[in-house]
Amino acid sequence: MQFYIYSPLKGSRMLAKSLGLLFFLKKPSPYRKGPLLIFLRITVDGIPRELSLKRTWEKSRWISKPGRAGGTKEDAKALNAYLDIIRSKANEARTKLIEKNEPITAQGIKDVLSGSAQRKRMFLKIFEAYNNNMKVLIGTDYSKDSWEKYDRVYNFTKEFLELKCGLSDINILSLNMELIKEYYNWYRTVQKCSHNTSIKYISMFKTIILQCVDNGWLFKRTSCNLRS
């Protein structure tokens, strides 16, 4: 069986919305005398969201209107170069949302920049949602037998992650070929499944990964053949 490992993907397009980006300084809480925090305000169609850049700067050396460090010292040049990178990444985040046909919102761009959207995508949660949808559609799109098979593989996967990896769930970006091979071997050795049965179960596991691809969260990166 050929198995693919996937990573984030770009998809198709949708209409873009206006995007405003402004870097500004903000007092930390509680405030103590000294440098201020640097924030990025992301505004889409008049709705703003703020993102901390986890950097500080002196107010006396900041130019508010362009949102830039003032002066020609090397630290100011370095900060401005960093702000240019963040601005470019914000525009790239907007493009990614457009290409994936997702709503263009300030929160969405913030989530892409911070990485919080990807961190929330846990494999077992996605698997469970898939199975729940199957269960609702029993008798129309799926048979009860099919749902029971996927439910069995969900429970097997949960047990594998807990006993073999010490995890209650795993982020989809953490899936790799080494893990898939261990998963296959776990079926063969712990569950005492035949090669064909192990491959059948892994093909159901793969179905969930392909759903992540369809949703634009992953793309094909590498592959291998699983053999007994």
N, C-alpha and C positions, 0 to 999 in steps of 0.2 A: 504494500500500500504506500503510495507517495503522499507525504505529509508536508504541508507548507507552514512556515512561521511568518507572521505578519507584523507590520508596523504601521504608524499613522499614514493616512492616505488623503489625497486631494480628489474631489469629485466634480460634479457638474455645477453650472452657474445659476445665480438668481440676481434680481435687481439689487444694487447697492444702495445704501443710505448715506447721508452726510455724516462725516466724522470730524470731530474737533479734538485736538490734543494740546494740552497745556501742562508744562512743568511748573511747579510752584513749591514754596517752602511752607512748612506747617510746624507749629509748636508741638513738641511731644507732651504727653500727659502721664504724670505730672511734669510741668515745665520747670527746667532748671536753666540758669543762664548758660549760654553756649550755642553751639551750632544747632540749626533747625533741620527737621527731616525733609527730604525731597520726595514729593509726590507727583504722580501723573494723573491729571484729570482727563478722563475719556468721556466725550459727549457725542451721543448719537441721537439725531433728531430732537435735540434739546434736553435729553435725559442724561445726567452725568453719573459717573462712578469714579471713585478714587482708588489708586493703587500705590502703595508705599514701595519706593525703590530701594529701601533699606540702606540709604546713604544719607549723609548729613553735609551741610554747607553753611558758612557764615552769611548772615543776612546782609552784612555790609558789602559783601562781594557778589551779590546776586542782582541781576537785572530782571525785574518782574515782567515787563511787557513782553519781551521775547521768550521769557522763561529760560534764561541761560546764566551760566557763571560769567562774571565780569572779569576783565583783565587779561593779561597775556602770559601770566605765570603758567608753568607746566602743569600744575594740579588743576587749574581752570581749563586748560586745553584738554586734559585727559577727561575731565568730567563732561565737558561739552561733546567730546567724541562718544562717550558712553550714552549720553542723552540722545544723540543722533541714532545710535544703534537701537535704543528702546523705541524711538519714533518709527524706525524702519520695521521693527518687529510688530508694532501695533498695526501698521498698515498691512503687513503680511497676515496678521491674525484676522483682520477684516476680510482679506482676500480668501483665506481658508474657509471662513464662514460662508462666503458667497459661493465658493466652489462646491461646498457640501450641502448647498440649498438650506442652510440653517438661518434662522432669524438674525439679522444684523442688529445687535444691541450692545450698549456700553458694557453691560455685565458679561455678555458673551465674549467680547474682546478681552476684558479683564481676566476672565477664566482661562482663556488661551494663553495670555501672557504669563499668568501666575502658575499655570500647569494644573490648576485645581480640577478642571474638567476631566483631564486624563486620569488623575489620581482617584477620582470617584468611580471609575469604570472597573468594577470587580467582577471576575469571571463567574463565580457561583451566583451572584445576584442576577447577572444577565441570563445564566442558565436557568435559574428558578423562574424568572419572568417568561422565558421561552416555554418552559413546561406548563406554567399556569395558563398561557395563551392556548397551548395545545389542548389542555383539559377542557377549556371553555368550548373548543371547537370539535370535541368528540361527537361523532355522528354526522358531522358535516364535512370538515376538511381532514379529520384524523380519526383513526380507530382507537378504541380503548387500549388495544394491545400495543399500538405504537407509543401512546402516551406512557404506558407502564414501562416500556423499554427505556425511554428517555429518563423517566423518573428513577429507574434503577441505576442508570449511568450517572445521573446527578448524585445519588447517594454514594456510589462507588467513588466518584471524584472527590466528594466531600471527605470521605474516609481516607482516601489517598493523601490529600493535602494535610489532614490532621495528623495522621500516623507517620507518614513518610517525610513530610516537610515541616511539621509543627505549625501549620497555618490554618486559620479559620476560613480564609479566602485568599485570592491572589489577583493582583492587578493584571489586566490583559497585556500590558507592556512587559510584564515579567515572564510571560510564557516564552520558552525557548526549546530548542531541539533536545537539549540534555534532559529537560523535564519530561518531554514527551516520551523519550526512550525509557526513562525511569517508570513512567506511567504504564507503558507497554509491559515492561518486565514485572511490574507489580501485579498486573493481571495474570501473567503467566506463573509467577511464583507464589504469591500470597493468595490470590483467588483461584489458582489452579485451573485457569481457563485455557482452552486450546488456542493455537495461533489464530485460527479463523474467528473464534469468538472474541478474542482480544482486539483484533482488527475491526470487527463489527462495532464494538463498544467505542473504540477510538474514532471511528467514522462519525459516530453521534457527537462525540466531543468536538470533532472538527466542524460539525454543523453549526455549533455555537460560535466558533471562531469566524466562520463564513458570514454569520449574521453581523458580527462586528465589522467585517469588511463592507458588507452591504450598507451599514450605517455610516461608513466613512471614518471609522475609528482606527482601522488597521489596513495595511496593504501587504501584498505578497513580498517576502524578502528572500527566503531560502527554502530548500526542500530536502527531503531525504526519503529513502525507502526503508520501511520497517520489515524485517524478515525474521523468521524463527531461527 
